Amino acid sequence: MALRAAPPRFGPLQLALVAAGAAAAALDVCADGWVAAGYARGGRPGEAVLVLSVLAAASAATQACSWLWLRSDPPALRPAVPPRLLAALHFLQLGFLFRCLHALKLGWKVCWAEQEDEQERSHMAFLSHDISMLRLFETFLENTPQLTLLLYVILQTNKAEPSQACGICTAFLCVTWSLLDYHRSLRSFLRDKYELSWGSSIVYFLWNLFLICPRILAVALFALLWPYGVAVHFLLVWLAMFLWVSLQGTDFMESPGAEQLYRAMVAVILYFSWFNVAQGRTLYRSIIYHGFILVDSSLLALSWFWGQSHSEEHLYLVPVLIAALLCYLLGLALRVIYYKWFHPNVRAQPGGGRDEVDANGSSEELGLRSLVVGAGSSSEELGLHSLDVSALVNRRMQWQAQAHFTSRAPRQRGLNGAAALESAV
């Protein structure tokens, strides 16, 4: 694992990943429309409407976050397009795709520049962090419910088309990859910290995959016998998670109303997967969460087993349930292994502690490097103004990094960018 002393260079590999993200954003919408059309042609209009409803709700929430973030960003970092056009793009649900294309354009310039410019590189990192966060929101709000629905349809019909099997595998990979990409993105805010190696990334990817798969299977099985009951279950668990997030006092968005939107989206993520949102020791919160999800998923699976005890139609799923339980326990074991042996150690100061999730390190020992975008002279395409001393800080992502990697840190509320800089200085 290479020690990072400066922001990583934006090279061809990073450019290819940005291009893949832009292509995925466009193809995902087309794929959802194709799936909904398939349900409609197959005489399942209810599933078609449900797919489109989930798509619309997830897209609206993601576009709202994207628009709120753009409004709070310093003018120097906003795309060089009229504000009304930006608003229209977000209203037409094209804001996230536009962000990806804008990052691709800037990334191409940074990647093939003859002389490396740290300001432009940091600006590109600023955009990439926002895209990573938005992709995580969109993936969990859209793909995980649709994945549950797809698995439910396969179990109900006792047959799986090749496209459905491919869709399930692709969706699982997308969900776990979005978590890994988000985690790697947050790590760039840490000063003097080893980057994730390929081995660490694989273990991180696998434990998330092994924890999410059994959860979705349990919900799909419960829906087989009680299709409307699963909606009630989701609402109750979502409310509990929303309350839990609210009690942790998140401070991510710029206004109270927007903060409620953020908490609502995080509650959806927590229905399926662990997501840390508050500073402080995460060990006990993680134990409480995984214990709750394990008990809840077990009750869903047992309810299905009890409900179909007089039917032999789905008895083949009993070994699958046992395998799912072992898969979940394996995921928990891999998580412990990751944080014990694979998690990169902090190298902030001599004698500094480890990450909070690992052990008893304090925030004073943990060096947080703000993602600072120097606003010196730059090209007209980037829209950065020439400033001597000022810097532009991605406050929202810095807050997330503090929540993930520190035990105690001062909480600040301020506008993203210059206002956050003034409070930090």
PyMOL commands that set and color helices and strands:
alter all, ss='L'
color gray80, all
select helices_A, chain A and resi 12-41+45-72+75-77+83-91+95-111+118-157+162-187+198-225+227-247+256-272+283-307+317-342+363-365+395-405+418-424
alter helices_A, ss='H'
color red, helices_A
select strands_A, chain A and resi 3-4+193-194+372-374+391-393
alter strands_A, ss='S'
color yellow, strands_A
deselect
rebuild
show_as cartoon
